[in-house]
């Protein structure tokens, strides 16, 4: 599949957009993500962000030697 602008021929860096980010030419539908693809990508991004956040929290806890118990107490 061709992922370039039909006018300026630059790479489409965001296929969520309806127009080229460089020359503002409308992007044909066959070069855009379908709505279900956008939903899948958004879900994947949300999951990755949650994993990244959890890794940062875990790293902070290890650095600070904080243990949080199920009842909310900590050491």
C-alpha positions as CSV (number, residue, x, y, z in Angstrom):
1,X,0.0,0.0,0.0
2,X,1.2,3.5,-0.8
3,X,1.6,5.6,2.3
4,X,2.6,8.9,0.6
5,X,0.8,12.1,-0.2
6,X,-0.7,12.1,-3.7
7,X,0.4,15.7,-4.2
8,X,3.8,16.2,-2.6
9,X,4.7,12.4,-2.4
10,X,6.1,12.7,1.2
11,X,5.5,10.0,3.7
12,X,2.2,10.2,5.6
13,X,3.5,10.4,9.1
14,X,0.0,10.1,10.7
15,X,-2.7,8.1,8.8
16,X,-5.3,9.3,11.4
17,X,-5.2,12.7,9.6
18,X,-7.6,13.5,6.8
19,X,-5.0,15.8,5.0
20,X,-1.3,15.7,4.4
21,X,0.7,17.3,7.3
22,X,3.0,19.0,4.8
23,X,0.9,20.4,2.0
24,X,-2.7,20.0,3.4
25,X,-3.9,17.9,0.5
26,X,-6.8,15.7,1.4
27,X,-5.7,12.1,1.8
28,X,-7.6,9.4,-0.2
29,X,-9.6,7.1,2.1
30,X,-7.6,4.1,0.9
31,X,-4.5,5.7,2.4
32,X,-6.2,6.5,5.8
33,X,-6.7,4.1,8.7
34,X,-10.3,2.7,8.8
35,X,-12.3,3.6,12.0
36,X,-11.8,0.0,13.4
37,X,-8.1,0.3,12.9
38,X,-8.0,3.6,14.7
39,X,-9.9,2.0,17.6
40,X,-7.5,-0.9,17.8
41,X,-4.5,1.4,17.7
42,X,-6.0,3.6,20.4
43,X,-6.6,0.5,22.6
44,X,-3.0,-0.7,22.1
45,X,-1.6,2.8,22.9
46,X,-3.7,2.9,26.1
47,X,-2.4,-0.5,27.1
48,X,1.2,0.5,26.4
49,X,0.8,3.7,28.4
50,X,-0.6,1.8,31.3
51,X,2.3,-0.7,31.2
52,X,4.8,2.2,31.1
53,X,3.1,3.9,34.0
54,X,3.2,0.7,36.0
55,X,6.9,0.2,35.3
56,X,7.6,3.7,36.4
57,X,5.6,3.2,39.7
58,X,7.5,-0.1,40.3
59,X,10.8,1.5,39.6
60,X,10.0,4.4,42.1
61,X,9.0,1.9,44.7
62,X,12.2,-0.1,44.3
63,X,14.2,3.2,44.4
64,X,12.4,4.4,47.5
65,X,12.0,0.9,49.1
66,X,8.3,1.5,49.6
67,X,6.1,-1.5,50.0
68,X,2.4,-0.9,49.7
69,X,0.1,-3.5,51.3
70,X,-3.4,-4.5,50.1
71,X,-5.0,-2.7,53.0
72,X,-3.3,0.6,52.0
73,X,-0.6,0.6,54.6
74,X,3.0,1.0,53.7
75,X,6.5,0.4,55.1
